[in-house]
């Protein structure tokens, strides 16, 4: 494995809100609720360990001044409302979670307990915050400009398969960034005279038929739009891409570690770790309504050369030089 640092800063500086006048209660043990995807997933475990590290860096120690209650969907998003309600019944002081479907479940369960998200695709259009600068309610955190990332992903994918005339776009309408991403991708594809084939997969059960549809339509590569439940299916997606001989591009590096070809996106461990900063501020008296939503500052390009070889592809040296990690 070869690793190089590749850091890109977007969105300029971030606003910093003052802490509220009231401070944490001395001697109190605060209860933090985590609403997550899958407890048994090593990727998920790694992310939430980064969150715990962020808490420890700010003086929050499990068993001393905080307790952490975790609830896991285990790949079944239909359970999220029930799990969020369970955290509310436990009277947690704060709920921390990841993307939009998790936030929606938490929001439906409480309008008073603070909710911190660490990787929301579009918190404004979903109504989870009033604006990035002033969230205005009990919800705040870190958001990702998925539309821009997907366009960049398409450009990188084209550089790997420059002769491609038809690229499949795999996604789910359940993701808030789905519709705006499709619109932006259509515009980005026009100068390349590319045809985009939209393929929907809402759950893992849809993946086999989705890749079969791509093959029937003679797609030459696949761009996978960011959607939380796809992470739990990353091994299967990678296997299907190899079986159908389709170069595949992702936003999450976990897909590439599982055998996908390439990914470009935020350092999600860094985002979750930064989520601990919000938790620290809120437990010390700040209000979520006053804490601006921030965006990623660290991005990673990961390339799997083993997969490229299996697909008979040559990755351009210009792209390899940009990579943070190359899996041999």
N, C-alpha and C positions, 0 to 999 in steps of 0.2 A: 504494500500500500504506500502511496506517495501522497504527502500532505503539504499543501501550501496555503497560506492565509490569503483570503480574497474578500475584502470588506468594502461595502458600498454604503454610502450614507444617503438616505432619501428623506424628503419631507422637511428639510431644514432643521432648525432647533425646535425643541419641545417646550411648551409652556409648563411652568411649575407652579402649582397652586399652593397657597399657604395652608398650613395645618390649622384646623379649627382650634378655638381657644381651649376647649376641654381636652384633658389628657387621659391616658389610660388609667384605669383604677389600680393603685398599688396592690400587689399581692393577688390579684385576680388571675385565674387560669382561663384563658380564652379558648373557645371551641371553634375550630375551623372545619368547614365541610368541604370535601372534594367531590365533585360530580364528574366521573371519568368514564372512559370507553371500555377498557378491558384490563382487569387486574393482572391476568396471566400473561399479558403481552410485554415482552422485554422492552420494546420501544416506549410504551406507556410508563413502565416502571422507571426508565431512565429519565424521562421528562419530569415526573413528579419527584424524583430524587433531586433534580436540579432546583425544583421549587423549595424543597426542604433545606438545601444548601443556602439558597437565598434568604430563607428565614433565619437560619443560624447565623449568617453574616450580620444580621440586624438584631441579634440578641434574643430571638424567639426559639426556645428549646422545648422539644416535645417532652411532656411529663413534668416540666418545670413551670412554664408560664403559658403553654398552649397544649391543647389536645387536638388531634386530627381525626375526623370521622370521614371515612371514604365510602362512596357508593359507586358501583360499577354497572354499566349497562350490559356488559358482556356481549357486545355485538347486536343487542336488541334495543334499538332506539325507542321502541314503543314503551319500554319500561322507564324511560327518563322522567316522566311526570310523577310516577309513583316514588322513584328514588329521590327526586327533589323534595317532594312532600315529606318524605321520611326525615331528611335533613332539617327541614323546618320544624317538624315535631320534636326533634332533639334540641331545639332552641340554639342552634349554632349561632355564633356571633357574626359569621361571614361565610359566604359560599364562593369557592374558586372553581372555575371550569374552563373549557377550551372554546369551541366554536359555537355557531349560531343555534343549532338544534338543542345544545345543552343549555345555552343561555335562555332560550325560549321556555324550556321546562322549568328552570329556576325562577324566571320572571313570573310564570303562571302560578308558582307556589307561594311567592312572597313579594310584597311591594315595599317592605320595610327593612329586611335583612340585606346588608350590602352584598353585591354580587360582582366578582372580578373575573373578567374573561382574559385569556392569554393569546388567543389566535382567531379572532372574529373576522370574517371576510368582509362584512359590510354592516356595522352596527347602526348606522344612520337609517339606511333604507328599510331595515327590519323593524325600526321603531324602538330599538333597545336603548338608544341614547338620542337626545335631541340634536346634538352636534358633537363633533370631535373635541372642540375647544371647551364646550360646556355641556357635559352629559345630561345634567338636569334631573336625574332621578336617583335610584339606588344602585345603578349599574355603571361600571367603567372598566377600563383595562387596555389591552393592546390589540390593534387591528392590523390586518394585512391588506395591501392593495392588490387583490387577486387578479383583477382585470389586467393590470399592467404586467404582472408576472406571467400570466398566460400568453400575452402577446410576445413577450421576450422569449418564452419557451418555444413558441411557434418559429420564431426567427432562428433560434439555435437548432431546432429540429430540421429546418430547411437546409442549414449549413451541413448537416450530416447526410441528408438524402436530397441533394440539390435537384435531382431529376424527377422527384415525386410530383405527380399531378393531382393526387387525391389523398388527403389526410383525414383520418377519422378523429373526431373530438368526442371523447367519452366523458360523460358527466351526469349529474342528477339535478333536476329542477328543484329539488329540496334544498339545494345550496343557494344562498342569497346572491352569490356572485355569478350564478349560472347564466341568466339572461344577458346581463351587461357584458359578460365575457364572450358569449357567442357573437354579440353585435360587434365588439371590438376585433375579434378574430376574423370575422368576415371582411372587415375593412382592411385589416393587415394582410389578408391573403390575396386581395385583389391585384396588387402590383406584381405578384408572383404568378398570376393566372392559375391559382390553386383552387381546386374544388374541396370544400369541407363537408364531410359526412357527419352529421350529428347522431350520436348513438347514446341512448339513455340506459343507465343501470342504477336503480335506486338501492338495490341490495345485492349481496353476494350471489343470490339465486339468479340474478339477471346477467351475470358476467359471461357465462358460456354462450348464451344466445347473442349477446352483444358482440363478442369477438367473431362469432359465426357470421353475423350480419356484415361486419367489416370485411371479412374475407370474400363474401358473395359480391360485395360492391367494389372489390379490387382496391381497397385502401392500401397505401404503401407505407404508412406510418400512423402512429396514434399519439395524440396529445391528451393526457388525462387531466381533467380539471380537478382542482382541489375539492375534496369532499371527505369529511372526517371518517365515515364508515369504510372508505376504501383502504384506510391504513390496516385495518384488521384483515383485509383480503389481499394484502400486498403480495404474498407468496403465490396465490392463485392467479393474480393479474400477470405477474412476471412469467409464470409457467404458460399461460395462454398466449402471451405475446411471443414467446419462443416457439410454441407449437405452430402458431399461424405466421411465424417469421415476420413480425411487425416491430420495427424500432419504436420504442415508446418513451415519451418524455413526461416527467412528473414535477410536482412542486415539492414533495416531501422526499428527503434523502433516504428514508426507510425503504421506499420502493426499490431504490437502486441497490441497497445493501441486500435486498431479497432477490435480486436478479434482474431488475429493470435496467434500461440502458442509461438514462441520464436524468438528472434533476437539477433544478435551479429554484431556490427559494430561501426563505428566512431560516436562520439557525433557531429551530423551535425550542431547543433546550435553553437558549439565551432568553427567548420570549417568556418561557415559564418561570425562569429565574427572576426576570424583571417583574413578573407578576407579584413576587414576594415584596417588592418595593411598595406596590399599592396596598397590600395587606398590612405592611408595617405602618404606613401613613394612616390607614383607616383605624387600626387598633389604637393608634396614638391620638385619635380624635378627628381626623379629617373626614369630610363627607364625600362620598362617591360623586355626587352632583358637581362638586367643585374640582375634581381631579381630571384634567384633560386626557382623552384617549391618545395614546402614543403609538408609534409605528416602528417596524423593525429597523435596526441599523446594521445588522450583520446578515450577510447573504452567503450561501454556499452553492458552488457548482460541483456536482459529484458525477463521475463518469465510470461506468463499469466496462472495462476493456474485455473482460472475459465474455460478457454478453455481446459486445460488438463483434468479437471474433466468431461467436456462435451464429451470428446473423450475417457474417460475411461483410461487415462494414469497416471502413477506415475512418477513424475520427480525425478531423483536421487538426494539424499541429497548433493552429491559432486558438482552437478551443481547448486543447489539452493544456496549453500554457496558462489559461485562465483558471483551470480546475483547482479547487481546494483539496480534492481527494480523487485519486485515480485508483480504482479497484482492478488489480491485475488478474 
